[in-house]
């Protein structure tokens, strides 16, 4: 009996040992961390023709130097002038003399000249598109400068300060270069180049023009408020600057190129295929 009990206990112990142990935890590989997609390279918007672009930019920019060196010799001084001879829209500007507005307009324009290249640099980095943008920007600015300076000397319109009898304006050639407003034309050229480039590169067609239009308009208001220009001076300048700021970039746009080659077409032979 005791032997039988011993056999039973041994068998029971064997059954316990034979029970399957708890399954080991399955180690599932953690999902691999996905690296962020690399930022796409900025699209090249413009195509340059340096044999033309460089001489045009240099010659046009020299207009600013001519103005500084020969302003008093080239300007036609025609005052004292009668304010009553001014058209009714502009007449009320005579007597404006807000120096703060004049200073703000200076800071805005010169700030814009420096800001656009810096913003472009931060946006796309030191890459070939940056150089292309800067060449187009410099050429547009130089052409605008040449046109506005030529117009200033040809028209020779006295400034509001000159009509008001300001001694410095009466004696200086700068006092007879009111039409059209250089600050305003420069500002609108800069902001138009910026808006045009943004639209072509990123497809933004609305907000850049709204923002840039507000900036250019603020300069126009400041120039009238300061007594440096008449309303008609700034209105024409806005149109002229915008025209240059759109036309020069547009002439440099990369357009579809034609690629034609001979390639097999099915089993029937060869043919011309291409992309237009």
Order of alpha helices (4+ residues) and beta strands (2+ residues): alpha-alpha-alpha-alpha-alpha-alpha-alpha-alpha-alpha-alpha-beta-beta
